[in-house]
Amino acid sequence: MMHCCPGGWRLPSLASFLLILVGLFVRLRVAETPVYTEVVVARGKVEQNPAMEALRRHPRNFFVVLGARLAENGLGYLFPVFGLSYVITTLGVPNSEALSALMLAFTVELFAIVGLPRSPTASDGVRSICSARSPAWPSPSHFSGWSAPRSGS
């Protein structure tokens, strides 16, 4: 097995640690919104465990939100992994080309999320993301040096 960079895992870990510190720094410096402050003053207290309070008061809504988040996050991992596996094993695309296409898809998606104007509905957002991912999976004829398996062979 060929290793690209021994110890290369340290760079993303270090970057993650630095981002956590930046996030913590920003969070500690940002004041609460006036609306939140008004609610705290009106109630006279801050919940110690807001997740458990939400579960106790609104169990159905809590599990709907939890399920929606799990579905969104789960599919966010499932599609790239399945797509990458399918393209490499079934279509026979070389690993480097398949990974490059996936990275291109993520790059286009990032700019679509950050750069596109916000839509008023979630379905418009989903359509934007789906259209941003489609260029990363071109047809097999776009790649050189390999061919897709033929049926019956």
C-alpha positions as CSV (number, residue, x, y, z in Angstrom):
1,M,0.0,0.0,0.0
2,M,1.4,3.4,-1.0
3,H,1.2,6.2,1.5
4,C,0.9,9.8,0.3
5,C,2.0,11.5,3.5
6,P,2.9,9.7,6.6
7,G,1.2,11.6,9.4
8,G,-0.9,13.5,6.9
9,W,-3.9,13.0,9.1
10,R,-2.5,15.5,11.5
11,L,-3.1,18.5,9.3
12,P,-6.9,18.1,9.1
13,S,-7.0,17.4,12.8
14,L,-5.0,20.5,13.5
15,A,-7.2,22.6,11.2
16,S,-10.2,21.2,13.0
17,F,-8.8,22.1,16.4
18,L,-8.0,25.6,15.2
19,L,-11.5,26.0,13.8
20,I,-13.0,24.9,17.1
21,L,-10.9,27.5,18.9
22,V,-12.1,30.2,16.4
23,G,-15.7,29.2,16.9
24,L,-15.4,29.2,20.7
25,F,-13.7,32.7,20.5
26,V,-16.5,34.0,18.3
27,R,-19.3,32.4,20.4
28,L,-17.9,33.9,23.7
29,R,-17.7,37.4,22.1
30,V,-21.2,37.5,20.5
31,A,-24.0,38.9,22.6
32,E,-27.3,37.2,22.9
33,T,-30.1,38.5,20.6
34,P,-32.5,41.0,22.1
35,V,-35.4,38.6,21.6
36,Y,-33.7,35.8,23.6
37,T,-32.8,38.3,26.3
38,E,-36.4,39.4,26.6
39,V,-37.6,35.8,26.9
40,V,-35.1,35.0,29.6
41,V,-36.1,38.1,31.5
42,A,-39.8,37.3,31.1
43,R,-39.4,33.7,32.3
44,G,-37.0,34.6,35.0
45,K,-34.7,31.7,34.4
46,V,-32.6,29.8,31.8
47,E,-33.3,26.1,31.2
48,Q,-30.4,24.0,32.4
49,N,-31.1,21.2,29.9
50,P,-33.1,22.7,27.0
51,A,-33.1,19.5,25.0
52,M,-34.8,17.5,27.8
53,E,-37.2,20.3,28.4
54,A,-38.2,20.3,24.7
55,L,-38.6,16.5,24.8
56,R,-40.8,16.7,27.9
57,R,-43.0,19.5,26.6
58,H,-43.1,18.7,22.9
59,P,-42.2,15.0,22.3
60,R,-43.7,14.7,18.8
61,N,-42.1,17.8,17.5
62,F,-38.8,16.9,19.1
63,F,-38.7,13.5,17.3
64,V,-39.9,15.0,14.0
65,V,-37.0,17.4,14.1
66,L,-34.6,14.7,15.2
67,G,-35.7,12.4,12.4
68,A,-35.5,15.1,9.8
69,R,-32.0,16.0,10.9
70,L,-30.9,12.3,10.9
71,A,-32.4,11.8,7.4
72,E,-30.7,14.9,6.0
73,N,-27.3,14.1,7.6
74,G,-27.6,10.4,6.8
75,L,-28.4,11.0,3.1
76,G,-25.6,13.5,3.0
77,Y,-23.1,10.7,3.7
78,L,-25.0,7.9,1.9
79,F,-25.1,9.5,-1.6
80,P,-21.4,10.3,-1.9
81,V,-20.3,6.9,-0.5
82,F,-22.8,4.9,-2.6
83,G,-22.1,7.0,-5.7
84,L,-18.3,6.7,-5.3
85,S,-18.6,2.9,-4.8
86,Y,-20.9,2.5,-7.7
87,V,-18.8,4.5,-10.1
88,I,-15.5,2.7,-9.1
89,T,-16.8,-0.9,-8.8
90,T,-19.6,-1.1,-11.3
91,L,-18.6,1.4,-14.0
92,G,-14.9,0.8,-13.6
93,V,-13.8,4.5,-13.3
94,P,-10.3,4.8,-11.9
95,N,-10.2,5.8,-8.2
96,S,-8.4,9.1,-8.9
97,E,-10.9,10.2,-11.5
98,A,-13.9,9.2,-9.3
99,L,-12.5,11.0,-6.3
100,S,-11.7,14.1,-8.5
101,A,-15.3,14.1,-9.7
102,L,-16.6,13.8,-6.1
103,M,-14.4,16.7,-5.0
104,L,-15.6,18.8,-7.9
105,A,-19.2,18.0,-6.8
106,F,-18.5,19.1,-3.3
107,T,-16.8,22.3,-4.5
108,V,-19.7,23.2,-6.8
109,E,-22.1,22.4,-3.9
110,L,-20.2,24.6,-1.5
111,F,-20.3,27.6,-3.9
112,A,-24.0,26.9,-4.6
113,I,-24.8,26.9,-0.9
114,V,-22.8,30.1,-0.2
115,G,-23.3,31.9,-3.5
116,L,-26.9,31.3,-4.5
117,P,-29.5,33.7,-3.2
118,R,-31.6,32.2,-0.4
119,S,-34.9,30.7,-1.6
120,P,-38.1,31.1,0.4
121,T,-38.9,27.3,0.3
122,A,-36.9,24.2,1.2
123,S,-37.8,22.5,-2.1
124,D,-36.1,25.3,-4.0
125,G,-33.0,24.7,-1.9
126,V,-33.1,21.0,-2.5
127,R,-33.4,21.5,-6.3
128,S,-30.4,23.9,-6.2
129,I,-28.2,21.3,-4.4
130,C,-29.3,18.5,-6.7
131,S,-28.5,20.6,-9.8
132,A,-25.2,21.6,-8.3
133,R,-24.1,17.9,-7.8
134,S,-25.1,16.7,-11.2
135,P,-22.1,18.0,-13.1
136,A,-19.7,15.9,-11.0
137,W,-21.1,12.6,-12.4
138,P,-20.6,13.0,-16.2
139,S,-21.4,10.1,-18.5
140,P,-18.7,7.4,-18.9
141,S,-17.9,8.7,-22.4
142,H,-16.3,11.8,-20.7
143,F,-13.5,9.7,-19.2
144,S,-10.6,8.4,-21.3
145,G,-8.8,5.1,-20.8
146,W,-11.7,3.0,-19.6
147,S,-15.1,1.9,-20.7
148,A,-18.3,1.0,-18.9
149,P,-19.2,-2.7,-18.6
150,R,-21.4,-3.9,-21.4
151,S,-24.5,-6.0,-20.6
152,G,-24.1,-9.7,-21.2
153,S,-20.3,-9.6,-21.1
